[in-house]
Amino acid sequence: MTTALVTPETPVTPGPGRRTASVLALAVFEARQLALQIPMVVLSLLYLAYVGYQLAGPDEGMDAYPVLHDTDRTTQGGPMLLCVALLVCVHRAALLNRRRGVEEQFSVLVMSAPRRTLAHALSVVPFAVGVALVVGVQFGWAASRPGAAGHGSLAELAVAPLTVLLSGAVGVLLARVLPHAATPVLFVIAVAVLVTLLGGVTGGAHGVQWLWPTVQENGGTPVPGDLLGRPAAWHALYLTGLTVLVTGVAVLVAGGRTRALKAVTAVALAATVAGVAGQTPGPSAALQAARKAEADHPQRFQTCVDRDGSRYCAYPDWTGWTADWARVVRRVRAGAGGEAATARLTVRQRIEAVTDLTTDATLPTSPVHGTVTVGTQWGGNRVPELAVGVARVLVAGSERTAENMCDARTITTLWLALATDPAPENTFRHLRVDDSLSGGAAVLTPDGGSMGVTAQQTQVVRELLRAPRAAVTSRVKADWADLTSAGTTTAEAARLLGVKVPKGADDCASG
């Protein structure tokens, strides 16, 4: 009898290269599966349609003059619903084996649970890359416009793709810690409630606000880029660190115990803490002082150029707009008479003292003779508003003097501003706060304020806009002294300009 000795085979352990390749191969497979999920298809198409609609809009109005250090923040909110869908779908994919009851069979495979967990986290990378490309197209489209001003921030542009990566990492972690199908929905609701409660308790404190992935702070009047005070770089570090940290914890929970994993997770924790510490403090004393200085003494921080006998002063981000301002001044001044026809004006850009980035500012009127205030937005209604600002300074001498006009000067101001406009009556309607062409209403001015116009003055201006422009211009130049006198009434102005005299006296209180 012979005994055969059988030597057991040694299990084959794949090398580091094969282990990496297998993780990447699984990540690619899972990414393809994610892309076929109905929520991902629907929300991806909605996101692309939303961005496409924005890009396909007419290149006119204020859209033709984007402020790039505001534009970069507008790219952050679009993918948020996509991120929620990713969180849910990645969580579902990571629980597929458990749902089908084959988790025990998968545990004997060469592909270990920690590596499968890492592959699921990596499966969202193609979506992050796709969002980064869309963000790049959005910003590049805005930056390519001739009227673009300012400079964007790479850290701000990175927020959207980093949020996508974070959502996938959170989905994987929830699958390992709370393997239940309802967990993602409950998690999203819990986070929304927590953010709301923290916002109410802390009063929207700066540090708490910046714990959320996106902090857009949009809607306010643009300010110079150096006064934003947004900790964008720290926030990008926070999101990067948090994404790697959540992924590392998920792999650890799945059974990963390598030194490299522990070291990466520790570094990610340190980066997250550093990011939180860097983004938590509010505006520094130095920044607040700089904001006040640029608001109170703009001439110290601006670049000035001379065009056609007038001076145009703008903050560095907006120097490219001075040529557009000059065209408005040129056409308004062409209709003026007397010394105003050759008056040297100073068009100076102003900002209000910055307290936050979500408030529309009303600028103080300038008492300086011949100085016209202009803001940090251009295009659309801002163009005729500047025309009104230029006209009232030509007529009254200064913005401060023009504040309480209720006489012929108001009519002269509006005629100068509207006479050479391509669609004067339509522009007049949009300038009025009640969007009408009858009755008394205020007319918007470039400092964010308004100028009162009575019902009688409105009637005279409408008559003038319908009369032959050359004839009215000739009368304005001939009777300039009377038409710019505080002692000339609306009725007298109508007679001088050859139009119907309105009934009743001006009710200045209604303007």
C-alpha positions, 0 to 999 in steps of 0.5 A: 500500500502506498501513501500519496502525499499531497502538498496543499496549494498556497493561495495566490495573493495578487501583487499591489499592481493587480490589486490596484488594477482590480479596484480601478476595474470595479470602479469603472464598472460601478460608474457605468452602472451608476450612469444607467440608474434612472435618478442619475440619468434624469438629474444629469439631463436636468443639470445639463439642460439648466446650464445649457439654457443659461449659456444659450440665453441672449448675450445682452443686458447685464449678462453681457457684462459678468463679474467673474469673481461673482460668476465662479460662485454661481457654478456651485449650486447647480449640481446639488440635486445631482449630488443627492442622487449620487449619494442615494445611488452609490449607497444602493450600489454598495448594498447590492450584495447584501440585498441579494443575499450574496454577501457571504459568497463575496467574502471569500473572493480575492477582492476584499470588502475594503477594496470593494468599498474603495472602488464604490467611492472611486466610482463617482470620480467620472461624475466629478470630472463631468461636473468639473468640465461643465463648470469650466464651460460655464466660467469659460463662456462668461470669461470669453464675453468682451464685457467680462470683468474681474477674475475668477477663483480656482478654489471657488470653481473646485467646490462643485466637483468636490461636492460630487466626490463628497456625496459619493463618499458619504453614500459609501460610508452610510452603506457600511455603517447603516446598511438600510435602504432608507438611510440616505433619505433620512440622512438628507432630511436630518442634515437639512433639519440640523442646518436649519436649527444651527442657522437659527441658533447661531444666527447664520454664524460665519463658521457654521455657514461654511460647514455646508459644502456650498456657500454661494452668497449671491444676489448682492451688488458686486464688490472688488475681488480683494474685498470679498473675504471668502475663505475659498481656499480653506473651504476647498481644503476642508471639502478635500480633506472631508472627502478623503476622511469619509472614504478612509473611515468607510474603508476602515469600517469595511475591515481595512487595516493597512498602515497606508490607509490609517496614515491617509485617514489621519492626514485627511483628518488633519486637513479637514480640521485645518480647513475648518479652522481656516474658514471659521473666522469672519472678516478680519479687522484688516479686511474690514478696514480695507472695505471702509477705506475703498468705500470712503476714499475710492480715488486712492484705489482706482485707475483713471483715464481721460476720454473725450474731455472727461475723466473715468475712474474705476477699480482695477477689476472694472477698468475695461468698462470705461469706454462704455461709460464714455459712450453714454457721456458723449451722447448725453452731453451732445444734447446739452446747451451752454457750458454743459455741452463742453463740461468736463465730467468725472465719472467715478465708480463707487461701492458702499461699505461692504458688510456682506455679499448678498445686499444691494447697495445704495450709494451716497450721492456726491457733492462734488461738482461735475462728478457722476457716480457709477456702480459695479454693474453694467448692461441692461438698465444700468446703461440708461440709469447712467445716462440719467446720472450724467444728465442730472449733473449736467443740468444741476451741477452736482448729484447732491444739488439734483436730489430735490429737483421738482421743476423744469430741470427734471424734464431737461434731465430726462430729455437729455438721458432719453433723447438719443436712446434707441427705444426712448419710451420703452426705456423710460418705462423700465427706468420708472419704479412702477414700470408705467408711462403715466402718473408720478413715479420715481426714476432710477439713478446709477447710485441705486437711488431714484429721482422723483418725477411728477405726473405733469413732468411725465406727460411733458417728457412723453410729448417730447419723446414723440416730437421731432428730436432735432427740433426739441434739441434745438429748443433745449440748446437755445433755452438752456439757461431757463430750462436748467433754472430752479425757478422755471416751472414744468408748465413754463418748460413745456411752453419753451419746448413747444409741447402741450402744457399739462393741467394742474400744478406739480405735486412734488410729494408724489414724485 
